[in-house]
Structures are given as C-alpha cells and as structure tokens.
Amino acid sequence: MRGHRTSVSLEDAFWRAFREIAAAEGRTINGLAAEIDEGRGDVGLASAIRVFVLRQFTKS
C-alpha cells in the first residue's frame, strides 16, 4: 500500500467475506484493499477492512 509491501491479519471469516466482495465487484483483493487504505485515515488497515466488510453485508 502506498508504495510499500503490506500484510494484513484478518480472521478467516473476514478473509472469506472480503474475497467474496472483491469477486462480486470484479476486483482483486489488492485493488480493493488499496482503495480502503486510501480512505482509512488514522484507523489500522485491518480494522478498516473489517468495517468495510461489515458495511457491505449490512447494506445487503
């Protein structure tokens, strides 16, 4: 992210959901993570991804 190699630790359920969302949108998880990273502010990337996943599932 932002030109640096990044690793993210998420629980299996969040990884599955994140991959499902990316696939449904025709995107890669790296591309989607980069977009989330750009808008996350001071929040950690893993937390921002969890919030993103929860928001996607609650708006469905």
C-alpha positions in Angstrom: 0.0 0.0 0.0 1.2 3.5 -0.8 4.3 2.0 -2.4 5.1 -0.4 0.4 4.6 -4.1 0.8 1.9 -4.6 3.3 0.5 -7.7 5.2 -2.9 -7.7 6.9 -4.0 -10.1 9.6 -7.7 -10.9 9.4 -9.8 -13.7 10.8 -10.8 -16.4 8.3 -14.4 -15.3 8.2 -13.3 -11.7 7.2 -10.9 -13.0 4.6 -13.7 -15.1 3.0 -16.1 -12.2 3.1 -13.5 -9.8 1.7 -12.7 -12.2 -1.2 -16.4 -12.7 -1.9 -17.0 -8.9 -2.1 -14.0 -8.4 -4.3 -15.1 -11.2 -6.7 -18.7 -9.8 -6.8 -17.3 -6.4 -7.8 -14.9 -7.9 -10.4 -11.9 -6.6 -8.5 -8.8 -8.0 -6.9 -8.4 -8.0 -3.1 -5.2 -6.0 -3.5 -7.1 -3.3 -5.5 -9.9 -3.2 -3.1 -7.5 -3.1 -0.1 -5.6 -0.2 -1.8 -8.9 1.8 -2.1 -9.8 1.1 1.5 -6.2 2.1 2.5 -6.5 5.5 0.7 -9.6 6.4 2.7 -8.9 5.0 6.1 -7.3 7.9 7.9 -5.7 7.0 11.2 -7.5 3.6 11.5 -5.4 0.5 11.0 -5.8 -1.2 7.7 -7.1 -4.5 9.2 -9.8 -2.6 11.2 -10.7 -0.6 8.1 -11.2 -3.8 6.1 -13.3 -5.3 8.8 -15.6 -2.2 8.9 -15.8 -2.3 5.1 -16.9 -5.9 5.1 -19.5 -5.3 7.8 -20.9 -2.3 6.0 -21.2 -4.3 2.8 -23.1 -7.1 4.5 -25.4 -4.8 6.5 -26.4 -2.8 3.4 -27.3 -6.0 1.5 
